[in-house]
Amino acid sequence: MAEEEYRSVQLIDGEGEYNDAGVEHFMKATRLAECGLSYAVVSIMGPQSSGKSTLLNNLFRTDFREMDALRGRSQTTKGIWLAKCRGIDPCTIVMDLEGTDGRERGEDDTAFEKQSALFALAISDIVLINMWCHDIGREQAANKPLLKTVFQVMMRLFSPRKTTLLFVIRDRTRTPLEALEPVLREDIQKIWDSVSKPEAQKDTALSEFFNVEVTALSSYEEKEDQFHDQVAELRKRFVHSIAPGGLAGDRRGVVPASGFSFSAQHIWKVVRENKDLDLPAHKVMVATVRCEEIANEKLSHLTSDEKWLELEEAVQSGPVSGFGKRLEAILDAYIEEYDKEAIYFDEGVRTAKRKQLESKALHLVHPTYQALLGHLRSKSLEKFQKDVESSLNSRKGFAASVRDCTESSMFEFDQGSADVIISRAEWDASKVREKLYRDVTAHAHTLRNQKISELTKRYEDKLTEALAEPVESLFEAAGNDTWASIRNLYQCETKNALAEFSSSLSGFELDKVDFDERITNLKEFAKNVVEKKAKEEAAKVLIRMKDRFSTVFSHDKDSMPRVWTGKENVRKITKDARSSALKLLAVTAAIRLDGKPDKIESTLMSALMDAPVALVRRAATTTDSLASSTWDAVSPSNTLITPVQCKSLWKQFKTETEYTVTQAISAQEAHKRSNSTLPPPWAILAILILGFNELMVLFRNPFYLFLLFVMFLVFKALWVQLDVAEMFQNGILPGILTLSTRFLPTVMNLLRKLADEGARPPNAPQATQNNPPLEAQSLRRDSQRHVVPPLTTPAPNASSLSSTTDSSPKSCVEYPTTNEASCTS
């Protein structure tokens, strides 16, 4: 590795191509980039075969290729070669340029000569000019074209730095150096004066561009030992050459070592394109490129930095404690590395690129910063939600809870956001904080509406429970004071609910308008509950009226089921029942929560109950008080059943209740008939008069009289077994139907029993006093079994019907043909 460090490399080949790969390898092998500004560049120019490479190898211990004198004089160095000096501090780089005035290049020699000279002047701190001692003082000396070339190309450098020209006089003679040097300086001045200059630099002195130094060396071939001694002495001048007062000239335009390769490549490109070379601009350009390369390198390293990747990954899962300090330490490390590597470049460029590096680095980590702020916002919002719920569970006022929890959550966010801030970044968490505040406010608003809705729903349910069923019960028992009772109930329950609701709402600290609105809405809800129930009752008023009529009509004043015995005044009872039903209709016809008096009941009574039928018909042809869609002194919004609808309902009600009245009247008549066993006296007298002849025929003929007696016995037996009197108690038509179904089975049963009596043996025991005859037993048994209940009940009262049916005995009929029995309850 040590030999590799000092091995020479071709910087520019003979065709003028820059060896980029070779120079990069040279930079790495010599670790030149680590030198910063502590390095010097030395180049040598001179005629071909003047011993330039030999001088450099002896002076700097390099390995440049030397000419073999035994093979003749020819070109040895082609292009420009580069090597590092051994044992010289600071690091010194030597360039061996192709010799001038060589026969190998021919006409192209001048062009390449000027390009390489310009390249050496732009890069080198010290330029060695190798010349023969015998050329000093000659007008056509070989070194004059070289000096002209150097001075001419110097004019193409804008603001060049001051370069040291060290003239090395080779193969010195006995003439002392003190005598040679003035002559050489005079020749140099003449050459400088003869070179054409720009108008601005026409009177510029040579000393403003060059530090001219002169030294002389003995012949390498003839006085080798003396040559080596003189070279060793010259070598000492290159130690600390860049120190103040050292051999190196102006150091203001020096490019940092890390930019040497790029600088050399760019300068050669400009030289090859035959353009003027602006060294200050070149220095800025090199600084720009190198600083940007260093910045990109540091940014790339930051992107793959393990600590940063760990921190970034940790942030993905939640807040990270000490994020700001950890991130700032990572960024500071890379910024310091940049400063260390770019310290020798142009300050303006270096600072600008440093800011760009900081900006890109901050741009790289900013999404993670934003993600962390998002975690902090979410965490603070969750804390607010939990704290509010906990505070509300502890019976604390809603508004006070929201205020305290908001302050606590915002304080926690502020602490967290302060922990993630880094000093070099002007990051502002105010937008995220504002979003958190908006989220907290939105959640508080939503929660407030939810809690108020729940509170309102609770009191609405409470009012519904307190009003709905009691109001329905009051409507069922509708009377003169129904609406007064409803109003009292409504006012009392509403007052209590509003008082409790107001107390509960005070914790929300609502504004007066919102507070009054919610109180009004709850009060309106209570009113709607009553009105809704009233509308429901109005929708089923016909059913209620029929139930009321049935209750009053079928029960007495003691609420006992009414039995129609014929003594009741059906007309009066019907009128009372209808009046009660009409009063229910009047109660349900309108909403009377305002307590204002009305004439609905009196209007209905006068129009539907009090006036005789004839007057009603007559009134229909003139003026009908119910022929209207509104009630007097009642607003349409409070009207549930209009007068016209009341009239229609009453008509339907009467039609559907007439059957009940008719049944009651029929029941009374049936009861009267059942209690009368003999026909009226006039009927008996008519029978005697009209049937006198038939009676006389019977009395004159005993056979007819016997036959009549037998028929009477048969009829009496059938009467007893069929229980005809009980059968017709419920009416003629039900009795006939029952008789038609039981007559034939009863006759068949009677004949069967008589046949059984005729087939009994003569020695059968006679009936004793204790054992009545079979016929008497059969008749008694049949009279107990064949009791026919009524098919229909005379009264419309269901309870009376059920009691009558349950108390009647069962009737059974046996069929002789099938030996089956049919029992009817």
Stockholm file with secondary structure:
# STOCKHOLM 1.0

chainA/1-825         MAEEEYRSVQLIDGEGEYNDAGVEHFMKATRLAECGLSYAVVSIMGPQSSGKSTLLNNLFRTDFREMDALRGRSQTTKGIWLAKCRGIDPCTIVMDLEGTDGRERGEDDTAFEKQSALFALAISDIVLINMWCHDIGREQAANKPLLKTVFQVMMRLFSPRKTTLLFVIRDRTRTPLEALEPVLREDIQKIWDSVSKPEAQKDTALSEFFNVEVTALSSYEEKEDQFHDQVAELRKRFVHSIAPGGLAGDRRGVVPASGFSFSAQHIWKVVRENKDLDLPAHKVMVATVRCEEIANEKLSHLTSDEKWLELEEAVQSGPVSGFGKRLEAILDAYIEEYDKEAIYFDEGVRTAKRKQLESKALHLVHPTYQALLGHLRSKSLEKFQKDVESSLNSRKGFAASVRDCTESSMFEFDQGSADVIISRAEWDASKVREKLYRDVTAHAHTLRNQKISELTKRYEDKLTEALAEPVESLFEAAGNDTWASIRNLYQCETKNALAEFSSSLSGFELDKVDFDERITNLKEFAKNVVEKKAKEEAAKVLIRMKDRFSTVFSHDKDSMPRVWTGKENVRKITKDARSSALKLLAVTAAIRLDGKPDKIESTLMSALMDAPVALVRRAATTTDSLASSTWDAVSPSNTLITPVQCKSLWKQFKTETEYTVTQAISAQEAHKRSNSTLPPPWAILAILILGFNELMVLFRNPFYLFLLFVMFLVFKALWVQLDVAEMFQNGILPGILTLSTRFLPTVMNLLRKLADEGARPPNAPQATQNNPPLEAQSLRRDSQRHVVPPLTTPAPNASSLSSTTDSSPKSCVEYPTTNEASCTS
#=GR chainA/1-825 SS CHHHHTCCEEEECTTSCBCHHHHHHHHHHHTGGGGTTCEEEEEEECBTTSSHHHHHHHHHCCCCCCCCGGGCSCCCCCSEEEEECSSCSSEEEEEEECCBSCTTTGGGHHHHHHHHHHHHHHHCSEEEEEEEGGGTTCTTCTHHHHHHHHHHHHTTEESCCCEEEEEEEESCCSSCHHHHHHHHHHHHHHHHHHSCCCGGGTTCCGGGTEEEEEEECCCTTTSHHHHHHHHHHHHHTTTTTTSTTSSSCCCTTCCCGGGHHHHHHHHHHHHHTTCCEEHHHHHHHHHHHHHHHHHHHHHHHHHTCHHHHHHHHHHHHSCCTTHHHHHHHHHHHHHHHHHHHHTTSCHHHHHHHHHHHHHHHHHHHHHHHHHHHHHHHHHHHHHHHHHHHHHHHTTCCHHHHHHHHHHHHHHHHHHHHHHHCCTTCCCCCHHHHHHHHHHHHHHHHHHHHHHHHHHHHHHHHHHHHHHHHHHHHHHHTCCTTHHHHHHHHHHHHHHHHHHHHHHHHGGGTCCHHHHHHHHHHHHHHHHHHHHHHHHHHHHTHHHHHHHHHHHHHHBCTTSCBCCCCSCSCHHHHHHHHHHHHHHHHHHHTBCCTTCCCCCHHHHHHIIIIISCHHHHHHHHHSCCTTCSSSCTTCCGGGBSSCHHHHHHHHHHHHHHHHHHHHHHHHHHHHHHHHTCCSCCHHHHHHHHHHTHHHHHHHHHCHHHHHHHHHHHHHHHHHHHHHTHHHHGGGCHHHHHHHHHHHHHHHHHHHHHHHHHHHTSCTTSCCCCSSSCCHHHHHHHHHHHHCCCCCSSCSSSCHHHHHHHHHHSCCEEEEETTTTEEEEEC
#=GC SS_cons         CHHHHTCCEEEECTTSCBCHHHHHHHHHHHTGGGGTTCEEEEEEECBTTSSHHHHHHHHHCCCCCCCCGGGCSCCCCCSEEEEECSSCSSEEEEEEECCBSCTTTGGGHHHHHHHHHHHHHHHCSEEEEEEEGGGTTCTTCTHHHHHHHHHHHHTTEESCCCEEEEEEEESCCSSCHHHHHHHHHHHHHHHHHHSCCCGGGTTCCGGGTEEEEEEECCCTTTSHHHHHHHHHHHHHTTTTTTSTTSSSCCCTTCCCGGGHHHHHHHHHHHHHTTCCEEHHHHHHHHHHHHHHHHHHHHHHHHHTCHHHHHHHHHHHHSCCTTHHHHHHHHHHHHHHHHHHHHTTSCHHHHHHHHHHHHHHHHHHHHHHHHHHHHHHHHHHHHHHHHHHHHHHHTTCCHHHHHHHHHHHHHHHHHHHHHHHCCTTCCCCCHHHHHHHHHHHHHHHHHHHHHHHHHHHHHHHHHHHHHHHHHHHHHHHTCCTTHHHHHHHHHHHHHHHHHHHHHHHHGGGTCCHHHHHHHHHHHHHHHHHHHHHHHHHHHHTHHHHHHHHHHHHHHBCTTSCBCCCCSCSCHHHHHHHHHHHHHHHHHHHTBCCTTCCCCCHHHHHHIIIIISCHHHHHHHHHSCCTTCSSSCTTCCGGGBSSCHHHHHHHHHHHHHHHHHHHHHHHHHHHHHHHHTCCSCCHHHHHHHHHHTHHHHHHHHHCHHHHHHHHHHHHHHHHHHHHHTHHHHGGGCHHHHHHHHHHHHHHHHHHHHHHHHHHHTSCTTSCCCCSSSCCHHHHHHHHHHHHCCCCCSSCSSSCHHHHHHHHHHSCCEEEEETTTTEEEEEC
//
